[in-house]
Structure formats: C-alpha cells, structure tokens
Amino acid sequence: METQQKTEIYSPGLEGVIACKTRICQIDGQAGKLYYAGYPIEDLVHHSTFEEVSFLLWQQRLPRQDELEQLDKMFKETRSLPAEVLQFLELMPHTSHPMDALRTVASLLACFDTNLEKSPEANLQRAIFLTARFPTIVANFHRLRQNQKPIQPHPDLGLAANFLYMLLGKEPTADQARVMDAALILHADHEMNASTFAALVTASTLSDIYSAVASGIGALKGPLHGGANEAVLKMLLEIADPANVESYVEQALVKKTKIMGFGHRIYKSYDPRARIFKEYARRLSGRTKFSRFFKINEKLEEVMQAKKGQHGIFPNVDLYSGIVYHQLGIPADLFTPIFAIARVAGWTAHILEYWRDNRLFRPNALYEGPPPRPYVPIEQRR
Ligand code: CMC
C-alpha cells in the first residue's frame, strides 16, 4: 500500500489557514475593503436593504424586483413565532442573557420543523424562516422580561423597521429604520469568522441547519467576537470621560487587557464597517448626552493609534455600533443579539454553500502529553 505523505501545519487559532472556498464574501484586510459577492459594502449600505442583501448572500446575485417582492412576502408571512415557542419564551428566566434566549429558541425551532425534506430548496426555506424569526425572538423576549406583552409583527414594515417596532413599541422614524437596516447590512456576513466557522463545523457532520446556527450563536456570544459590542459600552461607562482615556489605555496595556472594539485577525487597517458606523454615531450623537461616548471613542482612537497603530490594531465594527444602538434606545445586552439577527443570513448562506461540496471538518491536534505508558492500578498510585 502506498503511504501518503501529509504536510502537517500548526497554526494557533488557525491563522492563515484556508478552511473552504466561497463565492459569498471577500475581505481585503490590508486595504480595509469588504465585498458581498463582489459588491462593496459601502454601496450596499447606501443603496440596498437587509432583505436584498440576504438574497444576495444566499444566491450570490442581486434579486430582480419580483424575486425581492417574493422574499419580502415570505419574511413577512413567517416572522411570527408558534404559540408554543412564545409560551417557552415566557417560561425562561427573565434574567437570562438575550443571547442565551436566542440560542435556545433557535434550537427549539428545530422541534417544530416537521418537514423531513433535506433538499437545498428546503434548507433555503429554513434559512428564510430563521432570518425572519430572529428579530421576533429577540424583541418578544425583551418585552416579556420586562413583564410587557409581546408585540405582533407589523404587516407593512420591513425587517429592520419591524424589529424596532416590536422591540420599542412604536413605529420608528424613517431615519431610525434606515440606521437599523444599515446596521444589519453591515453585520450580515464576514467571510470565515469564528461563528461562521463554528456553524460550518457542525454543518459539515451533515447535522441540521438549526444545530449549525445554534453553534454560530454560541460562538458569536464571546467578547472576542460579537460580544465585543456590549463590552465596548461597558468600557465607555467605566472610562466615563475623555480625560480618563489615556490612563485607562495605559493601565489596560500594562495588564495585557484588550481594548474592546480594536484589533482584528484579518483587518490590519481601519475596518470599513467601523468607518460607516462612526459616521452614523457622529450624526446621531450630535449635541445630545451621547456625544460624551462619541468623544471618548475618538480619544480612544487617537491614543490607540499612537500606541498600537504600527502593530496593525485599528477600530473594528464594534467600536461605534453600540453608541448607535444606545442612541436608538436599545439596551446593551441586545447589541450582540442584533449582530446575530443580521449574521444568521450569512451563517445560513455559508452552510448552504458548504453543503454543495461537503467535507467533514476534522483537523489534527499536536500532542504534547506524556509518551505511551502502562496503566497503573489505583492502589499502586502515589
Ligand atoms: N487591545 C490591545 N491589544 C491588542 C488588541 C486590543 N484590542 N487586539 C490585539 N492586541 C494585541 C495582543 O495583545 C497581541 O499582542 P502581543 O503580540 O504583544 O501579545 C497582538 O495584538 C495580537 O493579538 P491576538 O489576540 O493574538 O490577535 P488575534 O488576531 O487573535 O485577535 C481579536 C483578534 C479580535 C481577538 C483581538 O484583536 C481582540 O481581542 N480585540 C478586542 C475584542 C474585539 O473588539 N473583538 C471584535 C472583533 S471584530 C467583530 C467580529 O467580527 O467579531
């Protein structure tokens, strides 16, 4: 039998490893550019909608008018939760983190899916249902934990506007709806990030789309990934004043604590999403009480640029997003769930793409333990 020589590469955190091929998303980390299926993120934010971007991620082309209308109709028809799921949400401890509630309910939705069909078409339908329902899960849980009645989806509002409506109890202004739509577009996908990879690892065993999405939510929650937006607001509250930034950063760097909202595995320049969020944050903050947060962030940028800029550590998407959400009246523990509301489109797009040419993810580990040795009976151990 022919022995196959395999090259073994150890790359901590899989840095630089190409895990799969994709036609969905491309990042140029040196130039600070992001494209969804070839379209620059700036163009999509300014001209598109989250609905259209979801179609783009799933199909890798922009929809025709009739296709977009059909998707919009499907989103609207499927965004209510089954009554049993609502009851379940009601039973969850109100102190649960909304990411835990979302992960649990995303998983629970599998139990209500009686369709045994596993075709690409059936899985695309599931991707649409999940994307339609994520805003409802988050908004309904938020109302219930405040002992308020959940608000049924508005039949005429788009996904972003309807989320704000169900969450805050009144129809958003056109400007507020547009900002939320832009935020969802900015978070919809990001190539082989940790949560997408987690989703693909689960999908690669030929498990189901719900399990894969639940894996993605779990990975997104951590503060090195999606959880950073909530952590940024906590940091801003702790810093409290632009005058405290310098000493805060110095102390953190001495203690080797990360400054949230800075640094990225792929971007070694300014994250293009952060640039866009910064402009929204600047505009929304204006002269309001939120302008203090904006000023702290600007000072953080200045100090970090001086201390870490030469190491390729720049603002990432999470630095300014929280200020924007805070300004819209959204509590901090919902920032990461908003990330998930958008990213579910990207997760499912990558899962569907990967299943077209599936191969089990099964890397190796570099063993560093003791060499093979005889078992010692318990009475002889010391
Ligand atoms: N503050 C201070 N130092 C940093 C930071 C930071 N935010 N980010 C990286 N570094 C330093 C780090 O201490 C290390 O220094 P040294 O070589 O001297 O030990 C070096 O840069 C490399 O850091 P790393 O953690 O090995 O780099 P990575 O590629 O694994 O990390 C990261 C990427 C995002 C985990 C990291 O930059 C970080 O923890 N940032 C803060 C958390 C954050 O904002 N996360 C959101 C990422 S963007 C949204 C998303 O898509 O998830």
Residues whose N, C-alpha, C, O or C-beta is under 5 A from the ligand:
A	BS01	CMC	N193 P223 L224 H225 G226 A228 T257 K258 I259 M260 G261 F262 G263 H264 R265 N316 V317 D318
